[in-house]
Amino acid sequence: MTRSVLDEAHIHPAIRQAITDSHADIVREVQDAIASNKVVVVGMTQNPFPRKARKALDAISAPYKYLEYGSYLGQWKRRNALKMWTGWPTFPMIFVNGTLVGGANDLQRLIDSDEFARMVAG
């Protein structure tokens, strides 16, 4: 899979650092959580899908780290940095062993197929 990302050669040198620094702290925080936890759920308040993912994990007693960033109206610019970093368009973003597996429905499919159990066992 090749994801289309604007090549650095096509970004003016004067703005490259601004792009690098834009909300880099939120990306680092998620990267640190991924490095320290087998399962990470990144969500936001008022969105029912992060809650659905957490309930699915709770139902199978799977430990996870939950990071929450704002609501529909708050912190959307910061969350946008995560969308740009991952390429995943919605919340939650669920990581298992450092791999983005998708959202709540994708997680449920992994749980139902027993693939989730195999992933966290490895």
Backbone bond lengths (Angstrom), bond angles and torsions (degrees), N, CA, C in turn:
res aa  C-N    CA-C-N  psi(-1)  N-CA   C-N-CA  omega(-1)  CA-C   N-CA-C  phi
1 M - - - 1.444 - - 1.518 109.12 -
2 T 1.277 116.52 127.12 1.449 121.37 174.91 1.515 108.18 -114.73
3 R 1.325 115.22 122.67 1.452 120.57 179.34 1.506 108.21 -96.98
4 S 1.295 116.60 132.38 1.452 121.39 -179.17 1.524 110.58 -74.21
5 V 1.322 115.36 118.06 1.458 122.79 177.15 1.523 106.36 -132.82
6 L 1.313 116.15 137.06 1.451 120.15 -178.54 1.527 110.15 -59.60
7 D 1.299 116.26 125.14 1.452 122.76 -179.24 1.526 110.25 -65.23
8 E 1.320 116.53 139.93 1.461 121.30 -178.73 1.528 112.03 -57.22
9 A 1.309 117.40 -31.44 1.462 121.09 178.56 1.529 111.93 -62.36
10 H 1.322 116.18 -19.44 1.462 120.98 -179.90 1.527 112.44 -102.34
11 I 1.313 116.12 16.94 1.464 122.62 175.25 1.517 107.25 -117.59
12 H 1.299 116.49 126.15 1.462 120.39 -177.69 1.525 110.03 -59.65
13 P 1.339 117.52 135.85 1.464 120.91 -178.16 1.526 113.95 -54.74
14 A 1.323 117.68 -30.76 1.464 120.65 -177.29 1.528 112.97 -67.25
15 I 1.329 118.49 -20.14 1.470 119.72 -177.83 1.525 113.63 -111.98
16 R 1.315 117.79 -1.16 1.463 120.41 -176.96 1.529 112.64 -59.77
17 Q 1.323 117.63 -42.59 1.462 119.78 -178.87 1.527 111.00 -66.78
18 A 1.326 117.31 -36.56 1.465 120.56 177.40 1.529 110.42 -61.20
19 I 1.299 116.73 -39.63 1.463 121.08 177.67 1.528 109.74 -66.38
20 T 1.311 117.14 -44.83 1.460 121.79 179.87 1.522 111.60 -60.57
21 D 1.321 116.85 -41.04 1.462 121.87 -174.88 1.525 114.34 -83.92
22 S 1.325 118.38 -15.22 1.458 121.44 -173.59 1.533 111.80 -62.47
23 H 1.310 114.91 105.60 1.468 122.99 178.08 1.526 112.51 54.17
24 A 1.308 116.09 33.63 1.471 120.86 179.12 1.525 111.33 -62.77
25 D 1.334 117.67 -25.59 1.458 121.12 -178.71 1.526 112.19 -63.56
26 I 1.321 117.65 -38.44 1.467 120.31 -179.40 1.530 110.17 -69.67
27 V 1.306 117.23 -38.08 1.467 121.04 177.66 1.527 109.33 -65.18
28 R 1.331 117.22 -44.13 1.472 120.78 178.18 1.528 111.14 -61.51
29 E 1.329 116.66 -40.21 1.466 120.09 -179.98 1.534 110.71 -62.30
30 V 1.318 116.79 -42.67 1.462 120.43 178.08 1.528 110.26 -68.35
31 Q 1.316 117.69 -41.99 1.466 120.54 177.40 1.530 111.28 -59.39
32 D 1.326 116.80 -41.77 1.464 120.77 178.56 1.527 110.81 -63.76
33 A 1.338 116.88 -42.01 1.468 120.50 178.71 1.526 110.62 -63.52
34 I 1.326 116.64 -41.40 1.464 121.40 179.44 1.529 110.36 -63.31
35 A 1.329 116.66 -38.91 1.465 120.71 -179.75 1.528 112.27 -69.02
36 S 1.336 117.00 -24.40 1.462 121.27 -174.11 1.527 114.41 -104.51
37 N 1.338 117.69 -6.36 1.465 120.96 -174.37 1.524 110.27 -138.69
38 K 1.326 116.22 142.24 1.472 119.68 177.68 1.516 111.34 -67.68
39 V 1.334 116.89 -36.99 1.463 121.32 -177.13 1.526 108.73 -128.17
40 V 1.332 115.71 128.85 1.459 121.82 178.03 1.529 108.01 -130.12
41 V 1.322 114.89 131.68 1.461 121.86 175.17 1.513 107.07 -115.40
42 V 1.310 117.05 122.62 1.465 122.63 177.82 1.516 106.88 -108.16
43 G 1.329 116.08 121.16 1.455 119.64 -176.13 1.509 113.26 -140.62
44 M 1.316 113.60 -164.38 1.459 122.32 -179.50 1.519 108.36 -150.29
45 T 1.328 116.79 156.20 1.457 120.14 178.50 1.521 110.13 -70.73
46 Q 1.294 115.81 160.70 1.464 124.81 176.67 1.520 113.56 70.80
47 N 1.316 118.88 -7.00 1.457 121.41 179.28 1.528 107.08 -97.99
48 P 1.329 118.37 122.15 1.467 119.71 -176.11 1.529 114.30 -71.64
49 F 1.308 118.93 -18.74 1.463 120.15 -175.16 1.526 113.90 -72.56
50 P 1.344 120.47 -39.01 1.464 118.03 172.49 1.532 111.74 -60.40
51 R 1.320 116.66 -37.88 1.463 121.28 177.68 1.544 109.99 -64.09
52 K 1.332 116.82 -40.68 1.464 121.74 178.08 1.536 110.55 -61.91
53 A 1.320 116.40 -42.39 1.470 120.36 179.28 1.522 110.49 -64.56
54 R 1.316 116.87 -43.67 1.463 120.14 -179.55 1.525 111.22 -64.82
55 K 1.329 117.15 -38.82 1.461 120.38 177.45 1.525 111.07 -63.87
56 A 1.329 116.93 -39.56 1.467 120.64 178.70 1.527 110.14 -63.31
57 L 1.326 117.22 -41.87 1.469 120.83 178.71 1.519 110.85 -69.06
58 D 1.328 117.25 -40.82 1.464 120.84 177.83 1.531 110.88 -62.07
59 A 1.339 116.84 -37.51 1.466 121.49 -177.84 1.521 112.14 -62.90
60 I 1.324 117.20 -28.24 1.469 120.25 178.69 1.526 111.63 -106.18
61 S 1.328 115.73 11.26 1.471 122.87 178.90 1.519 112.87 56.33
62 A 1.311 116.43 37.80 1.465 121.23 178.14 1.524 109.53 -88.68
63 P 1.315 117.98 123.96 1.466 119.90 176.91 1.530 110.15 -69.75
64 Y 1.320 115.42 145.65 1.465 120.70 179.31 1.521 109.48 -156.63
65 K 1.305 114.82 160.95 1.465 123.00 174.02 1.520 106.64 -104.83
66 Y 1.324 116.38 130.36 1.460 120.57 178.30 1.521 109.34 -111.98
67 L 1.318 115.80 127.68 1.462 122.62 175.11 1.521 107.20 -116.89
68 E 1.320 116.04 130.92 1.468 120.51 -177.69 1.522 109.46 -122.57
69 Y 1.319 115.04 130.79 1.456 120.77 -177.34 1.523 110.77 -127.75
70 G 1.313 115.78 94.72 1.449 121.98 171.33 1.515 115.42 67.10
71 S 1.331 113.34 -164.89 1.458 122.18 -179.07 1.520 108.15 -126.97
72 Y 1.319 115.77 -169.47 1.465 118.59 -179.25 1.525 112.09 -57.11
73 L 1.321 116.71 -36.56 1.460 120.00 -177.24 1.519 113.39 -98.66
74 G 1.308 117.71 -19.80 1.457 120.57 -176.62 1.512 112.51 -106.66
75 Q 1.295 116.70 139.74 1.465 126.13 176.17 1.529 113.77 64.35
76 W 1.317 117.79 20.63 1.470 119.30 -178.83 1.519 111.81 -64.58
77 K 1.325 117.49 -32.21 1.467 119.01 178.57 1.531 110.47 -66.20
78 R 1.329 116.13 -39.78 1.469 119.59 178.29 1.525 110.34 -66.51
79 R 1.336 117.17 -43.12 1.468 119.98 178.68 1.525 111.16 -63.70
80 N 1.318 116.44 -31.77 1.463 119.70 179.00 1.533 111.16 -59.67
81 A 1.329 117.66 -32.71 1.473 120.69 177.12 1.528 110.34 -61.44
82 L 1.339 116.97 -37.01 1.468 120.18 177.71 1.523 111.13 -68.84
83 K 1.313 116.53 -38.45 1.467 119.99 177.96 1.522 110.66 -64.40
84 M 1.321 116.21 -40.16 1.461 119.82 179.05 1.532 110.79 -68.31
85 W 1.323 116.69 -38.50 1.460 121.60 -179.39 1.525 111.30 -66.38
86 T 1.336 117.22 -45.59 1.465 120.62 -175.61 1.521 113.70 -89.04
87 G 1.329 116.34 -29.45 1.456 119.85 -171.76 1.518 111.94 84.17
88 W 1.342 118.05 -2.36 1.457 122.68 -179.65 1.527 108.45 -86.41
89 P 1.350 118.24 126.36 1.459 120.69 -169.47 1.518 116.71 -83.90
90 T 1.339 118.90 -10.55 1.459 119.90 -172.86 1.522 111.76 -133.68
91 F 1.331 114.54 173.00 1.461 122.07 173.88 1.513 108.61 -117.25
92 P 1.336 115.36 142.01 1.446 127.56 10.88 1.522 112.25 -81.37
93 M 1.317 112.52 166.20 1.456 122.13 167.73 1.518 104.10 -112.74
94 I 1.319 115.88 123.68 1.458 119.69 -175.94 1.523 108.74 -117.01
95 F 1.320 114.62 128.68 1.461 122.19 179.97 1.525 108.76 -115.96
96 V 1.322 115.91 133.86 1.456 121.99 175.24 1.523 106.97 -125.60
97 N 1.329 115.48 121.63 1.468 121.34 -176.85 1.529 111.61 50.85
98 G 1.317 116.45 40.28 1.454 121.23 176.21 1.512 115.12 83.01
99 T 1.329 117.82 -0.47 1.457 122.03 -178.55 1.520 110.40 -106.73
100 L 1.310 116.48 129.49 1.464 120.75 174.88 1.521 108.01 -69.59
101 V 1.331 116.74 120.72 1.466 120.50 -179.46 1.518 112.47 -105.42
102 G 1.328 117.68 -4.66 1.460 121.37 177.48 1.513 111.94 116.50
103 G 1.332 114.84 -144.58 1.453 121.75 -176.69 1.525 112.01 -109.78
104 A 1.322 115.51 -160.07 1.464 121.59 -174.95 1.523 112.54 -61.97
105 N 1.315 117.67 -44.54 1.465 120.11 -179.42 1.521 111.63 -67.67
106 D 1.329 116.34 -36.59 1.470 120.67 177.17 1.524 110.25 -65.51
107 L 1.330 116.53 -40.84 1.457 121.00 177.27 1.523 110.24 -61.83
108 Q 1.317 117.39 -44.90 1.467 120.36 -178.97 1.527 110.97 -61.23
109 R 1.328 117.18 -39.48 1.471 120.14 176.91 1.528 110.83 -62.05
110 L 1.339 116.62 -40.75 1.470 120.04 178.38 1.528 110.80 -65.02
111 I 1.317 116.73 -40.75 1.470 120.61 178.49 1.522 109.84 -64.58
112 D 1.323 117.24 -47.41 1.469 121.84 -177.60 1.524 112.67 -62.69
113 S 1.323 116.94 -32.16 1.472 120.74 -178.51 1.528 112.84 -89.39
114 D 1.323 117.05 -0.60 1.472 123.97 -175.87 1.514 113.87 70.70
115 E 1.321 117.33 2.61 1.471 119.11 177.65 1.523 110.85 -66.02
116 F 1.326 117.32 -35.47 1.467 120.39 178.96 1.525 109.55 -58.16
117 A 1.326 117.17 -47.95 1.477 121.11 -179.52 1.524 110.35 -59.12
118 R 1.319 117.31 -41.04 1.469 120.20 179.03 1.529 110.75 -66.33
119 M 1.335 116.04 -38.46 1.466 119.43 -179.54 1.520 111.65 -64.60
120 V 1.329 117.63 -46.07 1.464 119.22 -176.51 1.532 111.82 -76.78
121 A 1.311 116.78 -20.03 1.479 119.60 177.24 1.514 111.15 -75.85
122 G 1.334 116.21 -25.94 1.467 120.28 -176.22 1.479 115.16 -81.34
